[in-house]
Amino acid sequence: MNNRTRVVVTGLGATTPLGGDVPSTWAALLAGKSGVRLLDEPWTEASTVKFAARVAVEPSEVMERVEMRRLDRSEQFALIAAREAWTDAGSPDVDKERLGVVIASGIGGVTTMLDQYDILRDKGPRSVSPHTVPMLMPNGPAANVGLELQAKAGVHTPVSACASGAEAIGYAMEMIRSGRADVVVTGGVEAAVHPLPIAGFASMKALSTRNDAPEKASRPYDMDRDGFVLGEGGGVIVLESLEYALARGAKIYAEIAGQGLTSDGYHIAAPDPEGAGVTRAVKFALRDSGVDLAEVVHLNAHATSTPVGDVAEANALAAALGEHISHVAVSATKSMTGHLLGGAGAIESIFCVLALRNRIAPPTINIDNLDPAVKFDVVRDAARPLPAGQIAAINDSFGFGGHNVVLIFRSYEG
C-alpha cells in the first residue's frame, strides 16, 4: 500500500432499469434479469430501434410533481440516487466546507433542450419554461445535489462521454486525497431515451436492432452482437477518507484504491483496435492503487456489445493483466442494464463494490456463442462466488473521443 490518504465507500444509491434502488437493482442483477424492453411512445413507429432500458421505477413514483417540474429527468435521477446514498451513509454531520459533490453526465439535459425547442417552435418564446437553462446544463445534476446537501468544498461535473461516471468517482477520490474534502457524493446519471439520440446512435450503426427480442439485444462478447442498448438512470456513492469514516463509526463497504486515466488519440468514436490506451490505463490504476495483481479477482467490463469495441477491450485487458487474466472473473453487466452512457461507470462501480462486499460476481446474460477472440473467463448465466481474504475488483469505462478510465476497488477488512 502507498502512503496516500485512504478513501472508502460508505453509501450507495441508484435508480436503474433493474430497480428503483440499490437492493432491488442488485437482486435483479444477480438473478440475471434484463431491464430492456419495447418502448410504447408513438415516435417509435418511425424509428429503426424501438426498445431501450428505461428505469424500473419512474421518478413520479418517488418525487413530488412540484419538484419534478423544475428538474430535467437526469437531475431527477441524480437526486433520487443521492438521497438513497446519503441516507445509506448515515447522513454524515460533516462541515459543509469539507463536503463535495462530483456527479457526471455524458449528455446532460438533452430531453429538456429538445422538448423546449418543440415548445418554442410550436407555441413561441413566451411559452418556454423559465427553468430551461438550469434544466439543460450538464452540471445540473451535480448542482442540484450540491444545493440540497449545501456542499461547499466544490461541485464538479466531468464530461467524457461514456467514461463520465467513472471519471467523476476518480475525481472525487482525488478531492479527498488532496485534502480538499472529507466527504464527497459522486457518481453519474443519464436520461437520453429520446427519438433524436436514438436516431443519432442508430445512424452510426452503434445500436442493436433486435426489435423482435429486446431483452436479448445486449450481447457482450457474443458472436452475434450487433450494437449496444441505450439505457437510463444513474448511480451515486458516498466517499470519505478512512480516517473520517472511522471517527464517526461509519459502515464501510469497500475501499477505492486507485485510478488510471488515458486517451487513445485515435478516433472520435471508434476505439483503438490495439487497445493500447486501455492497457496503459489499467497499468496506471494498478500502480496508483498499490494493489497486488494477485488480489484482483473480479472485473466489471465496459463491454457494450459493439462488434469492434468488445474485442478491442478484450485484447487490451489481456495485455494489461497478462497470464493473471485467467484468474479474474469478468462480468459484463450491460447485458442486463443496457448502456447508461454517463451513468454506466457509476452503477458499475456500485456493482464492483457490492461484488467485493458480498463476495459474488454478477452474471453476464445473452452469450450463446462466445467470441473466440475473448480469451478470459466471463461469468456466464449465473452469479459466481468470489474468494475470501483481501481481494480487489477493476471497473473500466471508455467514451467517445478516446477517453479511458479505470478504477480499482479493494475489499475492506477493518
MARSE-173895 format. One record per residue: residue in one letter; x negated, y, z of N, C-alpha, C, O, CB in turn. Coordinates in pm, whole numbers, plus 50000, padded with zeros to 5 digits. Each point is the difference from the previous one (the first is absolute). Glycine has a CB too. Example, Ala and Ser with C-alpha at 12.3 -4.5 7.8 and 13.67 -1.06 7.14 Angstrom:
BEGIN
A486814943150780500895011950000499105012050000498964999850066502934988550059/S498465022249803499185011950006500775010950073499495011150017499334982649768/
This chain:
BEGIN
M499164988050000500845012050000499135012550000498925000150060502904987550062/N498655023149810499255012450003500415008150123500864995850078498965004249669/N499575011750269500245008250120501065010749980500155008750085497514987049978/R503075003949828501035009949975501184998250094500204989350059499095011749704/T501505009650251501244999250077500884989049942500264999849880499605024850177/R500594966450026500864989149954501445004949992500475007450087497984975450014/V502245013049795501365004649974500934987949995499694990149934499465030249937/V501984980650198500914988650010501415003949955500365011749995498264979150194/V502164998949779501395001649957500914997350121499924989550063499515003449698/T501435016850269500874998550118501495000749968500824997650088497365012250045/G502184993649742501415000849965500214997149853499175003649917501185013050266/L500784977049784500334996349863501435004149967500904998550083497474982449927/G501845024149869501355003449955500124998349850499035002449927501215013750264/A500934979949761500174997849856501464999849961500884996850080497004990349917/T502365016449878501274997149934499644995349860499385007449924501945010150214/T499064970449828499514993449879501134992649928501124999450050496624998250057/P501964997049776501004991849931500364987150075500964993349963498195016149826/L500084987250314500264987850074500725002450132500564990650058497434999949836/G502005021950155500645002650129499925014850035499185007449947500264969550128/G501445027250016500065013850041499045003750110499945011650041502384988049891/D496914990750117499005002550103498914989549989500034991549911501705018950242/V497304990449937498874990649991500414985650031499654991149923498845027650141/P502254978650045500344985950029500774993249887499684988649965500375017550274/S500955000549704500794993849893499164998449873500144990049930501965019950167/T497054999849874499134998949883499044988450015499824992149907500365032550057/W499194974250152499024989450024500674986349994499434990649944499225025150198/A502534983049916500694987149998500344995849857499834988449964501125016550263/A499535004649693500334996849860498764996649920500034991349914501955023950101/L496924991850013498754997549930499514985850027499634992849907499795031650109/L500574971750112499534986550034500914989349942499554988849971499475020350239/A502254994349772500954990449944499934999349848500674991749938500815012750256/G497715004249746499844999949854501195005449925500284995449889498274985450141/K502165028750027501175005849934499605011349905499045007250024502354986850175/S499355007349694499765010849905500925011750029501194998250028498084985249798/G500175028850166500805012050017500385006349868500525011249997498374992550218/V500874989349675500275005449866501414996149956500424988650019497135010149923/R503165010850000501364997049955500415009449887499385010349976501204981550254/L500485004349700500545008249892500545013150056500575000450109500004979049759/L499245031450057500545013050038501415001349946500324994549895497375015750107/D503164997150071501395001549955500325014049948501155003049971499474979550194/E498355026249824500245013349948500354999649850499434991849928498995017550246/P502484999349780500405000049858498845002049902500044994749889502145014150186/W496794998849966498915002849907499214987649960499285000249901500585022350200/T500284966849976499224988049968500484993449870499284991849942500325004850303/E501615006849711500514993949876499085003049882499824991549912502515010650175/A497085009849911499115003749889498554997050028499155002149913502465015550029/S498084977650175498614997650040499534986249959500764990350004499565025350187/T498424983549770499444986849968499724992050127499894987749996499105021749796/V500904997550321499804993550131501185003450088500275011850024497204989249955/K503244989150070501255002050071499954995850147501034997850062500124998949722/F497655002250270499864995250138498865007250069499135006049936501794971649999/A499095021750196498945005950082500144994450141500904992150028499045029349832/A499144982750227500064995750140500425012050084499165007350053499024975049911/R503125019650049500575010650084499814996350148499844988350034501865017549786/V498315004350267499934997150143501204991650043501095001349945497645020150095/A501054970050057501054991150047501075007450078501174996150000497174985450008/V501265029350060500935007950081499945014549953498955006350006500774978250195/E501405020649752500045013749950499815010050115500484997650111501054995149702/P497775018450161499825010150103501315004850063500035003750117497945003349763/S503114993050042501305004550051500524991450114500895004250074499605004649700/E498954979150240500434991250108499335003250133500444995650105499954986949726/V498525025450164499265002950123499755014950022499435003850102499514974049875/M501475030749927499785014350014501335007449984500924995249933496725002549978/E502455013950152501195008349986499995007049864498955003949949501144999450302/R501104998449691500115006249869499445014249998499365004049903502644982050055/V498235021650149499525013850003498485000549993499445009349943502584997350190/E497304983449925498554999449993499554995649861499035005449947500874989450297/M500794995649696499614994849871500085010549890499234999449904501564978450171/R500125031649936500225009849894498785008749973499845005149889502564995050172/R496755001750037498825008549981498734991849976498905005550000502175011850145/L499084969749835498834991349985500064992249870501034994249965498835003950283/D499035001749680499864990749889500024985750054499734997750118498945019449748/R501654973650048500064985950042498654995350057499974992450097501795003449728/S497145008750117498694996250052499805005650141499384993450084499705006049682/E501435012550261499895006050133500874992550101499644998750116499875023649779/Q501634972950059500864991950086499274987250042500014996350117502055013049770/F497314984150015499254987950031498915002850103499794992250093500684999049677/A498835020150213498905003450090500495001850143499384995050093499425015849716/L502294996350208500525002450135500514987150063499794997750119500815025749814/I500084968449989500514987350053498854991350049500044994750112501935006549731/A496994997350074498864991550037499205006250114499544992950090500344998649675/A499945021750232499225006650105500694999250135499334998250102499725017249726/R502274986050174500734999250126499854986150061499824998650121501825018749798/E498444972449997499824986450052498594998150053499814994550108501914996949729/A497285013150086498614998350041499705007650129499314994850088500055002249672/W501155015250250499755008250119500624993650124499384999550107500555021149749/T501294974550129500674993250112499254987250035499814996950118502415012649812/D497354983049967499284987650023498695002650075499564991650079501474998749714/A498375021250183498745003550068500235005150141499045003050072499995002349707/G502244995850261500295005050134500135015050008499935005750109498884974849977/S501395026249798500155014649995498915006850083500315006150103502184991449865/P496255001649990498895005150081500175014750040500385008449918498144975249965/D501205019250240500055013750051498655006649973499235002750092502474991050088/V498035008849691498705004949958500035015249984501015005749962498524972349924/D499365028250143499845014349974500245002349851499334993849917499005009050276/K502605006049770500365002049860498815004649916499974997649880502355008050194/E496725001049987498815004149926499044988449976499005001449929501245021350171/R500074965749958499214987949978500804989549923499634988349996499105016550216/L502394999649728500904991049926500015004049853500245011749968501194984750238/G498314994049706499995002649856500994991349926500514990150054497125016549965/V502634997149856500874992349911499334999349863499585010249946502534996850182/V497814981049816499524998249863500944990149932499894987950020497675016850045/I503355000549855500964991449929499965003549852500165011649961501344986650245/A498274991749712499805002049857501234996449918500904993050046496705002449989/S502405009749844500974995949898499315001449866499315009849974502704997550166/G498174982849774499355000749870500675009649905499345005849914499954971050119/I502035025149982500765008349907500725011450070500235010449938500064969649918/G500065018450270500715010650071501494999949971500584989549970497365024050023/G502674998250016501465000849988500505000449857500675009449959499325002350255/V499674978049711500344999949858501524999449977500495006049904497324982750050/T502925004250130501454999249979500665013650026500945003849931499034971850135/T499535031750033500515013550025499745008949879500905007049954498724990150293/M499175002849702499655008549886500904997249881500535009249938497114991550142/L502544986549887500794996549883501485002750022500685004749908497624978050035/D502215014450176501425002550028500305014950001501045004349948499064974650185/Q499015029049926500245014450004499855006349861500655010049971498544990350266/Y499974994049679499925004949862501334997549928500465008449923497054987350074/D503094992650027501304997349940501045010250045500825004549921498614971050069/I500535028150139500935010050052499745013649936500935007049961499214980550257/L498595016149770499645012649935500525000549857500565010249958497404991350186/R501864987949783500424999449860501525000349985500535006749912497414980450037/D502765005750140501444998649985500825011050068501075003749953498534972150034/K499875029650126500805009350079499355013750018500665009450045500274971150071/G497805020749849499345012950011499165001350124500114991950092501725017649780/P497305000950133499035001450108500615002350137499394996350101499095012649731/R502694997050176500605002750131500434987250072500235000150121500535021949792/S499344967350012500434987350061498844991450048500214989750065501775010949787/V496795003650118498834992350044499845001350152500155010950055498724992849721/S500854985350291499904999850146498855008750050498914999849941502064977150058/P499255030750107498905007850059498944991250065498925004750034502685013950004/H498714968749980499044990750058499134993249894499184991450033502425004850155/T498585007449685499344992949890498484999150016499444989049993502405018749861/V497505003650168498544999750006499484991850118499134991649980500845030849910/P500534979750234499534991450109500334985249980499344991350058500945028150092/M500734977849768500354986049976499134993549893499754988050005502585017550063/L497225002349834499264993849890498494999950020499294992549932502545014749921/M497655001050240498555000750014499444986950057500584994250091499595030749944/P498704970549910499454987150041499664999150149500004989150057499125008849714/N500575013650291499694999850143501245000550087499885000750123497975010349825/G503344988749992501255000650076500154989150104500385002950113500615007449691/P498734976950162500124989550101499095002450121500444998950114500144985249704/A498165019250157499065002650110500445012450079499955000050123498184989649744/A502305020750062500395012450067501184997950093500015005150112499165007749692/N501824979850151501184997850084499694991650123500535002750108500884999149689/V497744988250188499584992150117499185008750094500184999450122499834979349740/G499095029350082499195008750082500835010150078499715002850116498464994349722/L502875008350098500885009550068500774993250113500145005650109500065007649679/E500304974850184500774993150103499144996850123500475000950113500994989449708/L497295005850155499114996350110499215011950054499304998950101500534978449801/Q500285034150031499265012250037498504997749998499285004650087502645002650053/A497634985549759498584996949986499235012449958500405007249908500164969150031/K498315026350129499235012149974498524997549973499235009549986502395002350156/A497984975549851498614997049968499764999749850498864999449955500984987450256/G501235013849712499914999649855501054990749942500234989050051497335015949962/V503094999749878500984991949928499544999349855499845010349934502094996450222/H497854981149794499344998349870500744990249910500754991450046497085013750064/T501934996649759500674991649900499024996349889499915007449902502315003450150/P497054978249958499174995549888500894995249886501004993250023497145000350137/V501515009849718500754995449884499024993149905499205006649934502525012250089/S498364968149970499114992349913500784988449939499574988450002498415018050137/A503214997249806500874990149935500284988350095500395002150115498675004449659/C500764981350177500404988350079499044996850114500254990850078500825000549718/A497845016250215499084998350112500285010050111499305000150101498984991449741/S502745016950142500235011250092500244995650144499415005750092501535006749717/G499914977750212500324995750136498794994850075499835002850118502444991949804/A496894997650009498794994850063499015011350027499355000350105500984977649780/E499565031550020499085011150020500425008550119499165005250073500334994949682/A501835001550264500505007650115499554993750131499585006950092502405000349772/I498124979550144499624993150123498505001450025499575002050114502324981749854/G497325015349926498565002050016499665014150043499115002050083500524980749745/Y501075027250118499785014050039500365001850148499295006950074501195000949690/A500624986150278500425001050140498954994050093499715005550106502684993549822/M497064989750032498944993950079498835009650017499445001350108501264976049810/E498935029449972498875009350006500325012250085499095005750062500204986549713/M501975012150231500365011050088499694996650145499535008450077502274998449763/I498464980850197499734995750137498514997850022499455004050102502824985349910/R497085004349891498564997750012499235013250017499035000750075501224978649784/S500195031150068499285012750003500305008450123499355010250024500684989249730/G500974996450324500355007350120501075010649981500305007550093497444988349980/R502865004949809501045010049974501294996750073500765009150035498224995149743/A501284983050246501294996050058499814987750087499044992449982502195017249821/D499694988550290500064987850081501004990149942499824987950008499545025350195/V501724992349738501084991949946500365005549861500115012249982500784982450252/V499284996549668500435004149866501094990649951499874987850007497845021749942/V503384996450003501104992549940499765000049849499895010649939501774995750249/T498264981949753499514999349862500694989049920500534990450057497295018450021/G502154992649791500604989849913500305005549863499355009449954501614979650246/G500035005149734500355004249865501434996549967500564990450053497095006749879/V502965010949980501394998049960500155002549850499155006549938501655000350293/E500264987949712500325002949860501484997849975500624990950055497065002449876/A502895015449984501414998949962500125004349854500365011349971500454993250267/A498894986449673499945003349857500874991049914499794999049879497915009350159/V503294985050024500914991749921501015009449934501035003350059498694976350097/H499965024649724500755010249925499774997049852498974994449964500805023450223/P501174985749727499854996449858498725005149934499434992949917503005007350073/L497105011950046498815005149932498734992550040499284995649910501825026550080/P498574976250140498814992050033500064985849944499004994749953500765019050252/I501424980249800500124986449947499765000149850499304991249948502325002850233/A498945015749748499785000849855498535002549969499464994449905502875014150065/G497025000050111498595002949977499124987950020499144997149916501305026050154/F499774969950040499214987950024500304989349895499104992949955500885012250291/A501304993849715500374990049899499355003249866499584990849928502595005450191/S497745016649846499365003949875498524996449998499444997549893502225021050085/M497724981350139498604995950011499844984849997498884994950001500685025950131/K501554972049865499994985450009499464995350134499404989350010500305009549743/A500535009350351499494996650133501004992050081499614993150095499025027349898/L502674980349973501044993650079500404986449943499974997949879500855024650186/S499544968650024500614987349958501375002949940500695009450040498064977850140/T501635004749723501325001649936500884987650023500874997149917498075017849910/R500854978150281500784987850028501385003750056500304997250116497564989949927/N502965019149876501335004150046500904988250033500975001550075498805018849786/D499924968050085500824988250025499684993350134500794992150051499355004649704/A498695006650302499624993950129499135009850078498804997650018501304979149881/P500475034350147499195010450065499244995350123498905004750026502735011449889/E498964974850162499324995450122498744991949967499174997750088503055001950029/K497634996249758498814992549958499075008549913499054994849942502304984250069/A498935034049980499275008549906498605003650047499095001249918503075007850010/S497664992650202498675003550051499234987150023500314992450092500565028950017/R498124976449807499334987049995498475001850005499324997349901502614993249966/P497535013950245498555001850008499244987149968500334989350052500045028650118/Y498634983349745499094989149967500644988749919499334990149970499455015650236/D502494995749759500644989549920499665002149852499865011349954502024986750216/M497994991249758499675000949859501055007849920499695006249899499104972150122/D502455021550026501095006449927500365013950055501085005149970499794972249978/R498265028850131500295013450051500105009949883499284998849901499524995950317/D502095014949796500195009449889500145014450047500515008449926500584973349946/G498455021250249500065013750048500525000750142500484990150055499875017649712/F499555004250292500435001550138501485003550011500655003549901497045003650158/V502824992050063501375003850032499955012550087499325000150102501504975849882/L499895034549977500005012450076500744998150132501134995150002498765018249785/G499484990850323500634999250131500065013750065499455009649948499744967050077/E501485024150088500105012650075499974996950150500184988650042501155022249770/G498444999750266499954998650145498705005650054499385008649937502074971250050/G498145015350128498755004950056499654993450131500814993250062499615028149826/G498344981050152499514994850126499195010650073499305007949937500674969049969/V500125023250225499285009550083499404992650119500664991550060500875027449870/I497224984350102499364994250118499475011150089499705011049953499694968249917/V500505017950256499405009350096498604995250031499804988750043502465017350056/L496765002849877498614997150032499585008350121500435011450018499084983149740/E499634999650325499465007250116498554995950020499594989249957502695011950153/S496955007349953498684995550042500214989250105500955000550078497975022249874/L500204967550048500114989250099499995005650141500764995550086498104988749756/E500305025650181499905006050134501335006150043500444998150114497145006549845/Y503065002649950501275006550034501104989550022500795001250093498535019149773/A500714969550048501014989550012499864992450132501004997350066499045000649685/L498744998850287499784992850125500375008650120500564995050098497624991949793/A501505026050102500285008850112501495001350028500405001750115497535010749831/R502884986649950501445001350023500714986450006501224999350008498705022949876/G499304967050110500574986750010500824995949880501004993050015499035010250225/A499575001049642500774997249879499894985549957498994993350027500675030349903/K501374971650005499964986949932499125001649877500175009549923502154983950161/I496754997649895499095000949886500234988149908499864988550041498435023950099/Y502064990549736500244989549901498704994549941499804987949991502395022849957/A496934998650013498774996349932499115012349993500405011050039500774970949824/E497655016150088499075011049980499845002649851499904990649922498885003750293/I501195018449745499615003249863498515003050004499565009750063502764999449874/A496924982549996498555000050020499235008049897498905004750029501374973450075/G500275023449774499245007349900500725001349869501074994149979496904997850129/Q501455016049802500575002049867498905001449897498855003350031503165007550070/G498364986649774499125002249887500755007349891501114996149964497574983350091/L500745031449892500645008149897499085001149880498825003450014502445009650160/T499274984049707499245001849876500965004249890501215000250019497074982650052/S501165020649814500815002649881499344993249881498784998249997502045023850096/D500014974249808499504992249887499275008549896499014995549942502864988850097/G498635027949936499455007849890500184993049867499105000249916499255009650241/Y502824983949825500184991349882501195004149914499845002249880499154979450250/H502225019649929501225002449921501075005650091499994997350120499434984249719/I501505026350106501045006150082501004989750055500575002250106499185018549758/A500454968450066500994990150045499464985850011500404992650089501315021749807/A497384982050014499494986250000498874998450101499185009150017501474988649741/P499284990850310498894997550091498734996649924500064995249887501554996950287/D497265010449887498744995449945500064984749994500124993650105498605026649987/P501204973849791500144985349991498954992450079500224988550038500765014949739/E497885003050248498964993550080500305001350149499474992350081498875012549739/G502505004950216500355001950141498855005050086500004997850121501664984549850/A497365024449968498815004150073500335009750113499404999450107499274997349686/G502305012450183500375009650104500644993350119499765003950115500555013149710/V500494973050149500644992450108498954992550081500034999950123502084997849740/T496974996050067498934992650068499225009350093499714996450114500124987949690/R499825027550147499275009450083500835004550121499485001550110499275006249687/A502554994450181500865004450111500074989550110499965003550118501385010049720/V498764973850125500034989350100498694999750078500004998850122501564987749733/K497345014650075498694999750067499815012050091499464998750110499604988849695/F501405024250149499915012050085500854998350126499585003850109500045010449687/A501574980050188500894998150115499384990450101500085002450121501905001949733/L497424985050098499364990550091498855006650075499824997950120500824983349728/R498585026850081498885006950063500505010350103499455001250109499174995549682/D502425010650171500555010350088500604994050128499915005950107500555008449692/S500144974050187500714993950111499094992950099500324999050119501594998249730/G496954998050104499154991850086500554986150019499494992450083499795028150029/V501754975949813500604986750010499104989849929499555002349888502785007750123/D497434979050055499254989149940500874993249895501184997650024497474999050188/L500775000449674500784993949892500704987250045501084996949951497325012949885/A501004982950255500604987650048501315002350074500834990950011496884999550006/E502505021950034501245003150070501185001849905501164998750042497485012050137/V501094992449695501065003049904500694987149957499414991649931499335028849988/V502514978150124500744987849969501265002649919500674990749955498444999650254/H501225022549772501255003349932499815012549914499245009050035502094980650152/L499395010849701499965011649912501375002149939500594990849944496965005350006/N502965016250062501255003549932499615007249872499535011350004501804990450214/A498884991749670499525005049872500945010449940501205000050027497684978149935/H500555030849957500825010049929500954992949905501205002750002496945014650015/A501354973949900500764990249921501395004749959501004995750058497744987050061/T501335025949781501295005749960500784991449902501195002549978497815019650059/S500364968049903500584991249898499805005249859500684995549908500994997550259/T497425016349813499695004049863498984990249941499134995150072501335029349982/P499664972749818499124989949939498525003050016499224991050030502585004649809/V497795017050142498585003550007499575002550144498934995450041501225014349730/G500664997650305499615004350134499724988750096499045000650076502295019349885/D499494969750036499834989050095498674992949982499334996650098503145000549906/V497155000749872498744993049974498815008750033499014995250055502114991649765/A498955026250146498915009050033499775000450151498864999950047501655013949749/E500594986750280499885000050146499434986850050499134999950087502805015949929/A498554973249929499514986850043498494998849976499284994950086502974995149863/N497295014749936498574999449971499205008650098498934996050046501605000049712/A500025015750272499305009250090499904994550141498965001050064501845018049797/L500294975150187499994994450136499024988450010499294998650099503105008549931/A497594984649868499074988650000498555005049999499144994250066502564991749813/A498045024850046498655005349994499605006350133498844998950042501445005249713/A500685002450313499705006850126499784990350115499135002150084502215017149835/L499454970250084499974990950115499174987449975499734992550093502515016149969/G497374989249814499154988649969500644986850037501214998349986496835016250047/E501164976250013500514986750034501005000350115500814990950014497034999649907/H502115020150160500925000850114501455001449955500914997450078497275013050057/I502064993749740501365001949952500834987350015501225000750015497935016549824/S500214971350157500734987250012500544997850140500844991250021497724999449801/H500975017450276500464998750138501025010750038500385001350116497414988649941/V502665017849844500925011150025501394996549946500144996649883497955019950107/A502924984550096501394997649959500545012949939500165010050069500194972550114/V499925017249686500415011949927501535000149982500574990549947497195010149933/S502875010250163501455001849982500245011549903499285010050003501204981250230/A500525007349683500405010649906501475003250028500904994349938497414998049883/T501925016750272501355002250052500885008549909501215001050023497824997250202/K500405007849671500855007149904500934990549926500975004349938497245012950034/S501494969850035500914990049941501375000750065500994995649941497064989650009/M502025020350174501285001150072500485014350013501205002649993498194977050131/T499705029849896500405013950024500095008249873500565010950002498394987550219/G500504996649668499775008749887498855009450033499344998650103503094999949828/H497325011049980498875009150015500515013750046500685007049925498024980649895/L500975016150303500465012550058499115011949965500105010550062500884976350123/L498165011649717499135011049954499265006150119499204993250064502385011549743/G498685008150225499305006450111500294994150136499285002850095500765017449771/G501004971750146500314993550126499424986150013500034994150108502025019049896/A497414981649886499554986050000498884997450100500084990550078500575008249683/G498315009650236498884997850091500385001150145499354994150086499185014549740/A502524998950202500445001650139500744987750050499694994850108500475029849855/I500824970649959500734988250049499104987749999500154991150084502015018649832/E496904989849990499114988549997498965000650112499494989650042500855009049711/S499365013450296499175001150120500764994650122499424993350085499405026749817/I502484983150104500824994550107500004984749993499914993350103501545027449895/F498644973949881499984985449986498674994150046499974989450062501635012549745/C497305005050165498694995350047499945000050152499524990550062499425018349729/V501555002250268499985001150147500824988850063499564993850097500175031249884/L501454972549965500864989550056499444986149973500184990950081501795024149889/A497354983349917499364987149971498934996950105499894988750047500565014349707/L498775007250282498974998150103500634997850137499584991250076498855023049791/R502574993950164500654999350131500674986550022499924994250108500445030649884/N500324970249902500784987750013499284987649946500534988950004501515025149978/R496754988249967499184989049949500724992149891500074987850004498825010650219/I501665009249678500704993449891499935008649875500215012150006501334976450156/A498155005249724499905007049873501314998449923500484988749985497025007750008/P503095014549959501264999049925499814992349869498884999149949501875022650152/P500334972949846499904992649874500005009349880500285012050011500884968850098/T498535013649777500185006549870501024991649925499824987949987497795021950008/I503454996449955501034992449929499865002049849499255008749954502304993450245/N499164989949727500135001249853498754995949923499845003949884501775014350158/I497504974250020498864994649924500344985849958499964990750080498365023850047/D502024984049746500274986649947498764994149935499744988050009502655018449955/N496835002249968498784995649932498895009950033499915010749938501424978249874/L497855007650283498935008950042499025002449886499534990649936500725001350301/D499445020849739499035003649897498654993950035499485002450109501775019349842/P498164970449959498724993550032498875010050023498944996350052501814984349813/A499455032150096498975010250025499955003950147499055006550044501265001949724/V500724987850308500055003250143499334988750076500524988950006501635024549967/K496694989550084499164989450056500094998850152499244992350059499255011349750/F502435003850254500044999350146501284993450049500844995949921497755024750091/D501534978450119501074992650067501225008950023500035007750096498264977550015/V502695013949802501235007950014500994992450089500274988349977499365022449795/V500904996250328501024994050087501324999749921500585010549973498264997950242/R501614979749749501164998749913501194993850072499864990350075498605007649730/D502705008050171501304994450039500315000050149501145002950038498644983349764/A499275010750283500264999550144498895007050075498834999649961502424978850011/A499125028150138499015006850085499004989950055500314988250013501395029450047/R497094987349972498944991050044499365005150130499715011950011499864981649748/P500214997950337499345004350124498585005049975499314995049912502084988650213/L498195026249954498635005049997499284995250126500654997150100500045023249765/P497994978850131499264994250113500005008850124500315011849993498274976749842/A501065005550276499855007250126498675007550000499224999149906502194983750215/G498365024749987498745007250013500045013649933501065004749959497784973650051/Q500005028149979499895013249939500094998549848499144993749939499445014850254/I502454997449747500194998949856500285013849942500335009450071500544967049954/A498985024549842500215012849932500774997849871500024989049944497875020150156/A502755001749853500774999649876499675012149915499725010850052502134976550063/I498195010949755499735010749904501305003749929500784991349961496835000650007/N502615021050016501115005049919499395008649890499325009950029502334989750166/D498604996749679499455008249892501145006349919501034993849976496924991450012/S501845027349971500985007749925499305007749889498945005850021502554996050182/F499134998249679499415006849885501075008549932501184996750004497154984549965/G501255029749967500975008949939499565005249864498815000449969501895005950256/F500294997749694499705006349872499015011450022500105007550097502184986249812/G496785007550000498935009650016498734993350048498955006450009502735011150039/G498414969749984498824992550044499695001150147498844998750039500305004549738/H501894999450308499785001150144499944986150063500864991649973500325030850029/N497834975350081499864987250071499865002750149499105007350043499824982049754/V501965004750282499965001650145500084986250064500904992249969500185030850018/V497984974050100499994987250072499945002950149499125007350047499734980949759/L502085006150268500045001350146499724986550065500404989649948501265029450033/I497664981350132499754987650075500575001350140499695009350074498214986249791/F502944994850170500594999250134499404988050073499634990049939502535020849980/R497764990650212499374989650083500934996750117500635008950056497034999149881/S502434979550097500834996250114499445006450127498795001950013501844976249875/Y500255025050203499575006250125500174990050114501114995350027499525027849888/E498274973950150500014989850104500015005950140500074992550098498744992649746/G501135028250168500005006250133498625000450060499825004950112502504987249922/
